[in-house]
């Protein structure tokens, strides 16, 4: 018998890629704005929007594949 403690399975729904990336981008935006270095907010937001659009398309195609 193992000495490791058995942990119950999480019943929480796994976070979607779009949710994870959104949370990351909010924290990263704040970090960069507070860094004191030059930061192009418009370019950053454009890049975040692009990634989120791509992730949403990917997630939608995965959902269709499961149906």
C-alpha positions in Angstrom: 0.0 0.0 0.0 1.3 3.5 -0.9 2.1 6.1 1.7 0.8 8.8 -0.6 -2.5 10.4 0.4 -5.4 9.8 -2.0 -7.0 13.0 -3.2 -10.6 13.1 -4.4 -11.2 13.9 -8.1 -12.1 17.5 -8.8 -15.7 17.9 -9.9 -14.9 21.4 -11.2 -15.2 21.8 -15.0 -11.7 22.2 -16.5 -11.0 25.8 -17.6 -11.3 26.4 -21.3 -8.3 27.8 -23.2 -10.1 31.1 -23.9 -10.8 31.5 -20.1 -7.2 30.7 -19.2 -5.8 33.0 -21.8 -8.1 35.9 -20.9 -7.0 35.6 -17.2 -3.4 35.5 -18.3 -3.7 38.5 -20.6 -5.4 40.6 -17.9 -2.5 39.9 -15.5 0.1 40.4 -18.2 -1.4 43.7 -19.3 -1.3 45.0 -15.7 2.3 43.7 -15.2 3.5 45.4 -18.4 1.7 48.7 -17.6 3.3 48.8 -14.1 6.8 47.8 -15.3 7.9 51.3 -16.1 9.0 50.1 -19.6 7.5 51.2 -22.9 4.3 49.4 -23.6 2.0 49.6 -26.6 -1.4 48.9 -25.1 -3.2 49.1 -28.5 -0.9 46.5 -30.0 -1.2 44.3 -27.0 -5.0 44.3 -27.1 -5.0 43.7 -30.8 -2.8 40.6 -30.3 -5.0 39.4 -27.4 -8.1 39.8 -29.6 -6.5 37.8 -32.4 -5.5 34.9 -30.1 -9.0 34.8 -28.5 -10.7 34.7 -32.0 -8.4 31.8 -33.0 -9.0 30.0 -29.7 -12.8 30.4 -30.0 -12.8 29.0 -33.5 -10.7 26.0 -32.3 -13.0 25.4 -29.4 -16.1 25.6 -31.6 -14.6 23.1 -34.0 -13.8 20.8 -31.1 -17.4 21.1 -29.9 -18.8 20.2 -33.4 -16.5 17.2 -33.5 -18.0 15.9 -30.3 -21.6 16.3 -31.4 
